[in-house]
Amino acid sequence: MTDKTTSGVGRKKIQLSERDLEQIEVMAGFGLQEDRIARVIGISPKTLQRRKKEMELLQEAIERGRAKAEVAIGRSLYNLAVVDQNISAIIWYEKTRCGRSERSQIEVVKAVESQIDEMLNRLQAVMKSDEYANLLNYLASIETGETTDTTE
């Protein structure tokens, strides 16, 4: 897979061919870690790291492979979300591409709950105790779906 040429002293220097770089790009696109890529092409991970510093084309092949994979996956995810209306894909897309998360939704819920608690405290201060108790019972019945007509 790699050519080894002598430079006079020490081990033979590894030369990566155009075919090697293409294979490296594909492997990086499939998500292989660099130590695995090195093993597949027959060099040590340390050698791969050194060659990345010496050969700009090697680093570019790895980055290009990862970028192409990201585009392909992004396209598929987008199609699932937009064309197929897949709810899981829509949620995933929003989380990863739009910066939304459950945490922000939880924060909104907590803020709303806090406002509701504050409103209930204000109501308790101005209502008679039996009226306030009726209000709480009514709200509880709404929550459980057991509402009854209170206009009797």
N, C-alpha and C positions, 0 to 999 in steps of 0.2 A: 504494500500500500504506500509506503514512503520510500524515498530514495535516500541512501546513506552515502555521503561523499566525504573523503578525508580532507582535512585542512592541514595536514602535516603533523600535528601534535594531538595526542588524546584520542578520544572516540571520534567516530565518523559523525559529521554533522547531518542532521536529518533535514531533508528537503521535502516540503509538501507540494504535491502536484496540484494542478487545477482540479483534477478529479477528486483528490483528497479534500480540497476546500469545498467543493460541491457537496461531498458526503458529510462534511462537518456542518455545513449549513442545514442540511436535511436533518441530521441528528439533533442539532440545537433546536430546530423547529419542532421536533417530536418531544422536546422537553428533557433530553438527556443532560445530566450534569456534566460539567467539563471533565471531571476525573473519569467518567465513563466514556466520553468521547475519546479521550487520550488512549484508554485501553483498547477501544475498538480499532483505532488507527495504528496501534502498535507502538505507542510511546508512553512515557511516564507522565503523570499529571504535572510534575515539576517542569518537564521539558515543554509541555504544552503551554504552561504559564510563561516560560522564557520566550518561546516562539511567538506568543501573542504580543510580547513587548517588541520583538524584533521585526515581526511581519504584520504590518497594518492590515493586510488582506485577510489574515487569519481572524483577527478580532472582528473585522467587518463581516466575515462569513458567519460567525457565531451570532452577532447582533442582527444581521439580516434574516437568519433562520428564525430567530425568536420573534422578530417583528412580523414576518410573514405568517407565522402561526397565530400571533395575536390578531392580525387582520382577518384571517380565515375563521377563527373562533368568534371574533366579534361580529363578523358578517352572519354566521350561523345563528348566533344568539339574537342578533337584531331581527333576522327573518322569523325565528321562533316567536319573538315578542310581537312583532308588527304584523307579519303575514298570518301566522298561525294563531295569534292571540293567546299564546301559552302563558298562563298566569305566573307560573314559576319563573319563566324566562323574563317576563316583565319585571317581576320583583327583583330578580338577580341583576337585570340591566340597570334598574333604578339605583340599586345599592352600589354597584361597581362603577357605573358610568356617570351617574347623576349625583352621587355623594349622599344619597338618602340612606337612612338606617333606622332600625327599630328604636335605637336609643333616642333619636330626636322625636319619634312618635311617643315614646314613654315620657319624655320630658314634657311634651304638650299635654298628655293625659294628666300628669301630675300637676301641671299649672292649672288646668281646668278644674281638677278636683279641689285644689286649693281655693280657687275662686268660688266654687260651690259651697265649700265649708264656710268661707267668709260670709257669703250671702245668707246661709242658714243661721249663722251666729247673729247676724243683723236682724233677721226675721224673728228669732227667738227673743231678742231684746224688746221687740215692739208688739209681739203677739201674746195673747193669753195662753197659759200653759196647755189647756185642753185643745185650743186651736192649733198650736204648734205640734202637739202629739198627733192630731188628725192629719196634719200636713205630712209629717214623717211617715205615718202609716200609708197615706196615699202614694207618696213617692216610692215606698217599699213595694207597694202593690204594682206600680208601673214597672219597676225593675224585674219583678218576678212574672209579670204578664197577667196578674190577677186583678186587674182594675175593676172597680165597681162604680156605679153611678153615685156620686155624692150630692146630686142636686135634689134629693128627696126632702 
